[in-house]
Amino acid sequence: MRGYYTADEVRTAEAELFTRVPEGMPMRRAAFGLADVVARELRERTGGVAGRAVTLLVGSGDNGGDALWAGSFLRRRGVAVRAILLVPERAHAAGLAALRRAGGRILAVSATVEELRETDPRRLGLLQHVYTSTAVPYRVGQLLGAPDLVVDGIVGISGRGPLRPVAAELVAGVRCPIIAADLPSGVDCDTGAVTGPAVRADVTVTFGACKPVHALAAPHCGRIELVPIGLRLPEANLIALEPRAVGAGWPVPGPSDDKYTQGVTGVCAGSGTYPGAAVLCTGGAVAATSGMVRYAGTGAEQVLAHFPEVIAAETISATGRVQSWVFGPGAGTDSAARDRLAEILATDLPVVVDADGLTLLAADPGLVTGRAAPTVVTPHAGEFARLTGSEPGSDRVAAVRKLAESWQVTVLLKGRATLVAGPGVPVFVNEAGGSWAATAGSGDVLSGIIAALLARGLDPSWAAAAAARAHSLAANLAAHAATSAGAPISASPLLSHVRAAIGTLRELAS
């Protein structure tokens, strides 16, 4: 599993590291790793390193220092490096000196020496370590040059809010790939929130640990490269299940298993208005390799037409023995649907509640809040707002944790970065790598997969997170089945790729 650490957790680990190693060593380790990634990108994109051009966007603080030191290492490999200092008087002194010694070109977004001498002599004194007597009056439009790559070292993990106007203007003028140092500037480290102008990097080189931004704002981060610097980190409170771990933990039949011991999943979904929801939800449970799937509802004819192996009944009481239930997709929100949900929640079995079931819970949370058996609720943002009275907001991790603790259930909050929170346990995050599954009916398939894993007795948080990983992989496989660039899909082809996705995950684990 991959852990993601908040800015405070990283700063605490860095403080401990500084007591064990010589001053400046962690930054030089980070910068050397950053320079190595930049050099590899230059080689892959342009065919060489020496003679290529890199522009550094340098803010105050340590991320600016990382960029400056990296620039000094790149200069020694023959790269033409220019550093643009956004806050010259607060540029990292040691990094700046290293780049100057290596022959890097240093520019600043500021007034010239002559202008400062007339208007702000005090600030000029602060800038003496940056300027020389021959400083040239560069302006934003002239600063970038024509680089092959740009390195974003504007802000670090302590930065908050969007890019300031000058930085935003510089970034908007970039016409080549961007490599971000630690995180893309303008994106919140802990929440991934983007509230204004921000860097959209092709590659992000993170130092010591991955941060929540790398999972929660993946489109802004691009590919993630981790450079170890020797941090001693605690157990993470936000984690991602790696595909290999999902494959290793996915239940497969043993020599003594039969159709009952492999999990019997009960599905109560669909209606006369939405029979397709019954098909998709049931199909998810079938494809996730339940030993048996039992269906209860009015969609039996349609379900059996697609999956003749399913055992169908009209009522919950007539369904027979199951080991988990999923309720909600297309099930309706009238009093009869509410009674069916109450009947299922009154059992001591694990239950997944989705779609219309969530609307019923929003009206009557007491149906679930006192429940002892595992319960998984699977809202998208709008359904989450109905359940809680407010949108998830910019801090989706905190929001999903709060609902899980308040209701004592496992919450799967859908999105490109799907979050799974259970009471008192770390939050799982699944970054889907795309939004191919953002299509009507795909959530019905996901609910069936989760229920199938719960029927095997798996931990509800793990089951939901593993199902989300298989579901997103199936969506990617379906989207790329016809063309390598990917194409829009609907829920039906997604469903047809679930079993292939599980097989791929199993192969990764073998």
C-alpha positions as CSV (number, residue, x, y, z in Angstrom):
1,M,0.0,0.0,0.0
2,R,1.1,3.5,-0.7
3,G,0.8,6.1,2.0
4,Y,0.1,9.8,1.6
5,Y,1.3,12.2,4.3
6,T,0.0,15.7,5.1
7,A,2.3,18.8,5.2
8,D,2.4,18.7,9.0
9,E,3.4,15.0,9.0
10,V,6.1,15.6,6.5
11,R,7.5,18.6,8.4
12,T,7.6,16.6,11.6
13,A,9.5,13.8,9.8
14,E,11.9,16.4,8.2
15,A,12.6,17.9,11.6
16,E,13.6,14.5,12.9
17,L,15.8,13.9,9.8
18,F,17.6,17.2,10.3
19,T,18.9,15.9,13.7
20,R,20.5,12.9,12.0
21,V,22.2,14.3,8.9
22,P,24.5,17.2,8.1
23,E,22.8,20.6,7.4
24,G,21.7,20.9,3.8
25,M,22.1,17.2,2.9
26,P,18.3,16.5,2.6
27,M,17.8,19.4,0.1
28,R,20.8,18.3,-2.0
29,R,19.4,14.7,-2.0
30,A,16.0,16.0,-3.2
31,A,17.6,18.4,-5.7
32,F,19.9,15.6,-7.2
33,G,16.8,13.4,-7.6
34,L,14.9,16.3,-9.3
35,A,17.8,17.0,-11.6
36,D,18.0,13.3,-12.5
37,V,14.3,13.2,-13.5
38,V,14.7,16.4,-15.5
39,A,17.7,14.9,-17.3
40,R,15.7,11.7,-18.1
41,E,12.8,13.8,-19.4
42,L,15.1,15.8,-21.6
43,R,16.7,12.7,-23.0
44,E,13.3,11.0,-23.7
45,R,11.7,14.2,-25.1
46,T,14.6,15.8,-27.0
47,G,17.1,13.0,-27.5
48,G,19.8,14.6,-25.3
49,V,20.8,16.5,-22.2
50,A,23.8,18.7,-23.0
51,G,22.9,21.8,-24.9
52,R,19.2,21.7,-23.9
53,A,17.6,24.6,-22.0
54,V,15.7,24.5,-18.7
55,T,13.9,27.4,-17.0
56,L,13.4,27.4,-13.2
57,L,10.4,29.2,-11.7
58,V,11.7,29.9,-8.2
59,G,9.7,31.1,-5.2
60,S,10.8,31.6,-1.7
61,G,11.5,28.8,0.7
62,D,12.8,25.3,0.3
63,N,11.1,24.3,-2.9
64,G,12.8,27.2,-4.6
65,G,16.0,26.0,-3.1
66,D,15.4,22.5,-4.4
67,A,14.9,24.0,-7.9
68,L,18.1,26.1,-7.7
69,W,20.3,23.3,-6.5
70,A,18.8,21.0,-9.2
71,G,19.7,23.8,-11.7
72,S,23.3,23.7,-10.5
73,F,23.5,20.0,-11.1
74,L,22.0,20.3,-14.5
75,R,24.5,23.0,-15.5
76,R,27.3,20.6,-14.8
77,R,25.7,18.2,-17.3
78,G,25.8,20.9,-20.0
79,V,22.2,22.2,-19.7
80,A,21.6,25.9,-20.2
81,V,19.7,26.9,-17.0
82,R,18.0,30.2,-16.3
83,A,16.3,30.8,-12.9
84,I,13.5,33.3,-12.6
85,L,13.2,34.6,-9.0
86,L,9.7,35.6,-8.1
87,V,10.7,36.9,-4.7
88,P,14.4,37.7,-5.1
89,E,15.0,39.0,-1.6
90,R,13.7,35.6,-0.2
91,A,15.5,33.3,-2.6
92,H,17.3,30.4,-1.0
93,A,20.8,31.8,-0.5
94,A,22.8,28.5,-0.7
95,G,20.9,27.3,-3.8
96,L,21.3,30.6,-5.5
97,A,25.0,30.7,-4.8
98,A,25.4,27.1,-6.1
99,L,23.6,27.9,-9.4
100,R,25.6,31.1,-9.8
101,R,28.9,29.2,-9.3
102,A,27.8,26.6,-11.9
103,G,27.2,29.3,-14.5
104,G,23.4,29.5,-14.4
105,R,21.6,32.7,-15.6
106,I,19.7,34.4,-12.8
107,L,16.8,36.8,-13.6
108,A,14.2,38.4,-11.3
109,V,10.6,39.5,-11.6
110,S,11.2,42.9,-10.1
111,A,12.3,46.5,-10.7
112,T,15.8,47.2,-11.9
113,V,18.6,48.3,-9.6
114,E,18.2,51.9,-10.9
115,E,14.4,51.9,-10.2
116,L,14.9,50.5,-6.7
117,R,17.6,53.0,-5.9
118,E,15.1,55.8,-6.6
119,T,11.9,54.3,-5.2
120,D,12.9,51.7,-2.5
121,P,16.5,51.8,-1.4
122,R,15.7,49.6,1.6
123,R,14.5,46.7,-0.6
124,L,17.5,47.2,-2.8
125,G,19.7,46.5,0.2
126,L,17.9,43.2,0.7
127,L,18.5,42.3,-2.9
128,Q,22.2,42.9,-3.1
129,H,22.9,39.1,-3.0
130,V,20.8,38.7,-6.1
131,Y,21.6,41.7,-8.4
132,T,24.8,43.0,-9.8
133,S,25.5,46.5,-10.9
134,T,24.6,45.5,-14.4
135,A,21.1,44.2,-13.7
136,V,18.8,44.3,-16.8
137,P,15.1,45.4,-16.6
138,Y,13.4,42.1,-17.5
139,R,9.7,41.9,-17.5
140,V,7.4,38.8,-17.3
141,G,7.0,38.4,-21.0
142,Q,10.8,38.3,-21.6
143,L,11.7,36.0,-18.7
144,L,10.9,32.5,-19.9
145,G,13.1,32.3,-22.9
146,A,12.6,29.2,-25.1
147,P,13.2,26.2,-22.8
148,D,12.8,22.6,-23.5
149,L,11.4,22.0,-20.0
150,V,10.3,24.3,-17.1
151,V,10.8,23.4,-13.4
152,D,8.1,24.6,-11.0
153,G,9.7,25.6,-7.7
154,I,7.3,28.4,-6.9
155,V,5.7,27.2,-3.7
156,G,6.2,24.1,-1.4
157,I,4.0,22.1,0.9
158,S,3.2,25.1,3.1
159,G,1.8,27.1,0.2
160,R,-1.9,27.9,0.2
161,G,-4.2,29.3,-2.4
162,P,-3.9,29.9,-6.1
163,L,-0.9,31.4,-7.9
164,R,-0.3,35.1,-7.5
165,P,-0.7,37.2,-10.6
166,V,2.9,37.4,-11.7
167,A,3.4,33.7,-11.2
168,A,0.2,32.9,-12.9
169,E,1.2,35.1,-15.9
170,L,4.6,33.2,-16.1
171,V,2.9,29.8,-15.9
172,A,0.3,30.8,-18.5
173,G,3.2,31.6,-20.9
174,V,4.9,28.2,-20.7
175,R,4.7,26.3,-24.0
176,C,6.7,23.2,-23.0
177,P,6.3,20.4,-20.4
178,I,6.5,21.4,-16.7
179,I,8.1,19.3,-14.0
180,A,6.9,20.3,-10.5
181,A,9.1,20.1,-7.5
182,D,7.2,18.3,-4.7
183,L,3.7,19.5,-5.8
184,P,2.2,21.7,-8.5
185,S,2.1,25.2,-7.3
186,G,-1.4,26.6,-6.6
187,V,-2.8,23.2,-5.6
188,D,-3.4,22.6,-1.9
189,C,-1.0,19.9,-0.5
190,D,-3.5,18.3,1.9
191,T,-6.8,18.6,0.1
192,G,-5.9,18.8,-3.6
193,A,-8.1,21.8,-3.9
194,V,-7.6,24.2,-6.8
195,T,-9.2,27.6,-6.2
196,G,-7.6,29.6,-9.0
197,P,-4.6,29.7,-11.3
198,A,-2.4,26.6,-10.7
199,V,0.4,24.7,-12.4
200,R,-0.6,21.6,-14.4
201,A,2.5,19.5,-14.4
202,D,3.5,16.7,-16.7
203,V,5.6,15.2,-14.0
204,T,5.7,15.8,-10.2
205,V,8.9,14.9,-8.3
206,T,8.0,14.5,-4.7
207,F,10.6,14.4,-1.9
208,G,10.6,11.9,0.9
209,A,6.9,11.0,0.8
210,C,3.8,11.2,-1.3
211,K,1.3,13.9,-0.2
212,P,-2.5,13.8,-0.5
213,V,-2.4,16.2,-3.4
214,H,-0.7,13.5,-5.5
215,A,-3.8,11.3,-5.3
216,L,-6.6,13.9,-4.9
217,A,-5.4,16.2,-7.7
218,A,-3.7,13.8,-10.1
219,P,-4.6,15.6,-13.3
220,H,-2.6,18.6,-12.0
221,C,0.4,16.4,-11.0
222,G,0.9,14.2,-14.0
223,R,3.2,11.2,-13.4
224,I,4.6,11.0,-9.9
225,E,8.2,10.3,-9.2
226,L,9.2,9.7,-5.5
227,V,12.8,10.7,-4.4
228,P,13.7,9.1,-1.0
229,I,15.5,11.5,1.3
230,G,15.6,9.4,4.5
231,L,12.4,10.3,6.2
232,R,11.1,8.1,9.0
233,L,7.3,8.2,8.6
234,P,4.4,7.1,10.8
235,E,1.6,4.9,9.6
236,A,-0.3,6.8,7.0
237,N,-3.9,8.0,7.5
238,L,-4.5,8.1,3.8
239,I,-3.5,5.1,1.7
240,A,-3.9,3.6,-1.7
241,L,-4.3,-0.1,-2.4
242,E,-1.7,-1.0,-5.0
243,P,-3.0,-3.2,-7.8
244,R,-0.8,-6.1,-6.7
245,A,-2.3,-6.0,-3.2
246,V,-5.8,-6.0,-4.6
247,G,-5.0,-9.0,-6.8
248,A,-3.4,-10.9,-3.9
249,G,-6.4,-10.3,-1.7
250,W,-9.1,-11.0,-4.2
251,P,-10.9,-14.2,-3.2
252,V,-10.4,-17.3,-5.4
253,P,-11.9,-20.7,-4.9
254,G,-9.9,-23.2,-2.9
255,P,-9.9,-27.0,-3.2
256,S,-12.8,-27.4,-0.8
257,D,-15.0,-24.5,-1.8
258,D,-18.4,-24.8,-3.3
259,K,-20.9,-22.3,-4.6
260,Y,-22.1,-21.4,-1.0
261,T,-18.7,-21.0,0.6
262,Q,-17.6,-18.6,-2.2
263,G,-20.2,-16.1,-1.1
264,V,-23.9,-15.7,-1.9
265,T,-24.8,-12.2,-2.8
266,G,-28.3,-10.8,-2.5
267,V,-29.4,-8.0,-4.9
268,C,-32.5,-5.9,-4.4
269,A,-32.5,-3.4,-7.3
270,G,-34.4,-2.2,-10.3
271,S,-38.0,-1.4,-10.9
272,G,-40.5,-1.2,-13.7
273,T,-39.1,2.2,-14.5
274,Y,-35.4,1.2,-14.2
275,P,-35.0,-2.5,-15.0
276,G,-31.5,-1.9,-16.4
277,A,-30.3,-1.0,-12.9
278,A,-31.2,-4.5,-11.8
279,V,-29.2,-6.0,-14.7
280,L,-26.1,-3.9,-14.1
281,C,-26.0,-4.3,-10.3
282,T,-26.6,-8.0,-10.5
283,G,-24.0,-8.3,-13.3
284,G,-21.4,-6.6,-11.1
285,A,-22.0,-9.3,-8.4
286,V,-21.8,-12.1,-11.0
287,A,-18.6,-10.7,-12.6
288,A,-16.9,-10.3,-9.3
289,T,-17.0,-14.1,-8.9
290,S,-19.7,-14.6,-6.3
291,G,-20.4,-18.3,-5.8
292,M,-24.1,-17.5,-6.2
293,V,-26.2,-14.4,-6.8
294,R,-29.8,-14.2,-5.7
295,Y,-32.0,-11.5,-7.0
296,A,-35.2,-10.1,-5.4
297,G,-37.4,-7.6,-7.2
298,T,-39.5,-6.9,-10.3
299,G,-36.7,-7.1,-12.8
300,A,-36.3,-10.9,-12.7
301,E,-37.2,-11.4,-16.4
302,Q,-34.5,-8.9,-17.6
303,V,-31.9,-10.1,-15.1
304,L,-32.4,-13.8,-16.1
305,A,-32.2,-12.9,-19.8
306,H,-28.7,-11.6,-19.2
307,F,-27.6,-13.9,-16.4
308,P,-29.4,-17.3,-16.3
309,E,-27.2,-18.5,-13.5
310,V,-28.9,-16.0,-11.1
311,I,-31.6,-17.3,-8.7
312,A,-34.6,-14.9,-8.8
313,A,-37.5,-14.2,-6.5
314,E,-40.1,-11.5,-6.3
315,T,-39.6,-10.7,-2.5
316,I,-36.8,-10.5,-0.1
317,S,-38.3,-13.2,2.2
318,A,-38.5,-15.6,-0.7
319,T,-35.0,-15.1,-1.9
320,G,-33.3,-17.7,0.3
321,R,-30.0,-17.5,2.3
322,V,-27.5,-14.9,1.3
323,Q,-24.3,-13.6,2.9
324,S,-24.6,-9.9,1.9
325,W,-27.1,-7.6,0.4
326,V,-27.0,-4.6,-2.0
327,F,-30.0,-2.3,-2.2
328,G,-30.8,0.8,-4.1
329,P,-30.0,1.1,-7.8
330,G,-33.2,1.9,-9.6
331,A,-35.2,0.6,-6.6
332,G,-37.5,3.6,-6.1
333,T,-38.1,5.9,-3.2
334,D,-41.7,5.2,-2.3
335,S,-42.9,3.7,0.9
336,A,-42.7,0.1,-0.5
337,A,-39.0,0.7,-1.3
338,R,-38.4,2.1,2.1
339,D,-40.0,-1.0,3.6
340,R,-37.7,-3.3,1.6
341,L,-34.6,-1.3,2.7
342,A,-35.7,-1.5,6.3
343,E,-36.2,-5.3,6.0
344,I,-32.7,-5.7,4.6
345,L,-31.1,-3.4,7.2
346,A,-32.8,-5.3,9.9
347,T,-30.7,-8.4,9.1
348,D,-27.3,-9.1,10.6
349,L,-25.7,-9.2,7.2
350,P,-23.3,-6.8,5.5
351,V,-25.3,-4.4,3.3
352,V,-24.3,-2.0,0.5
353,V,-26.7,1.0,0.1
354,D,-26.6,3.0,-3.2
355,A,-28.6,5.3,-5.4
356,D,-32.3,5.4,-4.4
357,G,-31.4,3.7,-1.1
358,L,-29.3,6.7,-0.3
359,T,-32.2,9.0,-0.9
360,L,-34.2,6.9,1.6
361,L,-31.4,7.1,4.1
362,A,-31.2,10.8,3.8
363,A,-34.9,11.0,4.8
364,D,-34.5,8.5,7.6
365,P,-30.9,8.1,8.8
366,G,-32.1,6.0,11.8
367,L,-32.5,3.1,9.4
368,V,-28.8,2.7,9.5
369,T,-27.1,4.7,12.2
370,G,-27.7,2.1,15.0
371,R,-26.8,-0.9,12.9
372,A,-24.1,-3.3,14.2
373,A,-23.5,-5.3,11.0
374,P,-21.2,-3.8,8.3
375,T,-22.8,-1.2,6.1
376,V,-21.3,0.5,3.1
377,V,-22.9,3.6,1.6
378,T,-21.7,4.7,-1.8
379,P,-22.7,8.4,-2.6
380,H,-21.5,10.7,-5.3
381,A,-21.1,14.3,-4.4
382,G,-24.8,15.2,-4.8
383,E,-26.0,12.2,-2.8
384,F,-23.4,13.0,-0.1
385,A,-25.0,16.5,0.2
386,R,-28.4,14.9,0.7
387,L,-27.0,12.6,3.4
388,T,-25.2,15.3,5.3
389,G,-26.8,18.6,4.4
390,S,-23.7,20.0,2.7
391,E,-21.4,19.3,-0.2
392,P,-18.1,17.5,0.5
393,G,-16.3,20.7,-0.1
394,S,-12.6,21.2,-0.8
395,D,-11.5,18.8,2.0
396,R,-13.1,15.6,0.8
397,V,-11.0,13.4,3.1
398,A,-12.2,15.2,6.2
399,A,-15.8,15.2,5.0
400,V,-15.9,11.4,4.3
401,R,-14.2,10.7,7.6
402,K,-16.8,12.8,9.5
403,L,-19.7,10.9,7.9
404,A,-18.2,7.5,8.6
405,E,-17.6,8.3,12.2
406,S,-21.0,10.0,12.7
407,W,-23.0,7.2,11.2
408,Q,-20.6,4.3,12.1
409,V,-20.6,3.1,8.5
410,T,-18.1,2.7,5.7
411,V,-18.5,5.5,3.2
412,L,-17.3,5.3,-0.4
413,L,-17.4,8.8,-1.9
414,K,-17.3,8.5,-5.7
415,G,-15.1,10.6,-8.0
416,R,-12.0,10.3,-10.1
417,A,-10.2,10.0,-6.7
418,T,-12.7,7.7,-4.9
419,L,-12.4,7.8,-1.1
420,V,-13.3,5.0,1.3
421,A,-13.6,5.8,5.0
422,G,-14.6,3.5,7.8
423,P,-14.8,4.3,11.5
424,G,-11.4,4.5,13.2
425,V,-9.4,3.3,10.2
426,P,-7.2,5.0,7.6
427,V,-9.0,6.3,4.5
428,F,-8.4,4.5,1.2
429,V,-8.0,6.5,-2.0
430,N,-8.3,5.1,-5.5
431,E,-7.1,7.4,-8.2
432,A,-8.8,6.0,-11.3
433,G,-6.4,7.4,-13.9
434,G,-9.2,8.8,-15.9
435,S,-13.0,9.5,-15.8
436,W,-14.1,6.7,-18.2
437,A,-16.4,5.4,-15.5
438,A,-18.3,8.7,-15.2
439,T,-21.3,7.3,-17.0
440,A,-24.8,6.4,-16.1
441,G,-25.1,2.9,-14.5
442,S,-21.5,2.4,-13.7
443,G,-22.2,3.0,-10.0
444,D,-24.7,0.1,-10.1
445,V,-21.9,-2.2,-11.3
446,L,-19.6,-1.0,-8.5
447,S,-22.2,-1.7,-5.8
448,G,-22.6,-5.3,-7.1
449,I,-18.9,-5.8,-6.9
450,I,-18.6,-4.5,-3.4
451,A,-21.5,-6.7,-2.2
452,A,-19.8,-9.8,-3.8
453,L,-16.6,-9.1,-1.7
454,L,-18.6,-8.5,1.4
455,A,-20.3,-11.9,0.9
456,R,-16.9,-13.5,1.2
457,G,-16.5,-11.9,4.7
458,L,-13.9,-9.3,3.7
459,D,-13.4,-6.1,5.7
460,P,-15.8,-3.5,4.4
461,S,-13.2,-0.8,3.8
462,W,-10.9,-3.1,2.0
463,A,-13.8,-4.6,0.0
464,A,-15.0,-1.1,-1.1
465,A,-11.4,0.0,-2.0
466,A,-10.6,-3.2,-3.9
467,A,-13.9,-3.0,-5.8
468,A,-13.2,0.6,-6.7
469,R,-9.8,-0.4,-8.1
470,A,-11.2,-3.3,-10.1
471,H,-14.0,-1.1,-11.3
472,S,-11.7,1.7,-12.5
473,L,-9.4,-0.7,-14.3
474,A,-12.4,-2.3,-16.0
475,A,-13.5,1.2,-17.2
476,N,-10.0,1.8,-18.6
477,L,-9.9,-1.5,-20.3
478,A,-13.4,-0.9,-21.9
479,A,-12.4,2.6,-23.0
480,H,-9.2,1.4,-24.7
481,A,-10.7,-1.7,-26.2
482,A,-11.5,-0.1,-29.5
483,T,-8.7,2.5,-29.6
484,S,-5.4,3.1,-27.8
485,A,-6.4,6.7,-27.1
486,G,-9.6,5.7,-25.3
487,A,-13.2,6.4,-26.2
488,P,-16.3,7.2,-24.2
489,I,-18.1,4.1,-22.8
490,S,-21.4,3.2,-21.2
491,A,-22.0,0.9,-18.3
492,S,-22.6,-2.3,-20.3
493,P,-19.1,-2.5,-21.9
494,L,-17.7,-1.6,-18.5
495,L,-19.5,-4.6,-17.0
496,S,-18.2,-6.9,-19.7
497,H,-14.6,-6.0,-18.7
498,V,-14.9,-6.5,-14.9
499,R,-13.8,-10.1,-15.0
500,A,-10.8,-9.2,-17.2
501,A,-9.8,-6.5,-14.8
502,I,-9.9,-8.9,-11.9
503,G,-7.8,-11.4,-13.9
504,T,-5.3,-8.6,-14.6
505,L,-5.0,-7.8,-10.9
506,R,-4.5,-11.4,-10.1
507,E,-1.8,-11.7,-12.7
508,L,0.0,-8.8,-11.1
509,A,0.0,-10.5,-7.8
510,S,1.3,-13.8,-9.1
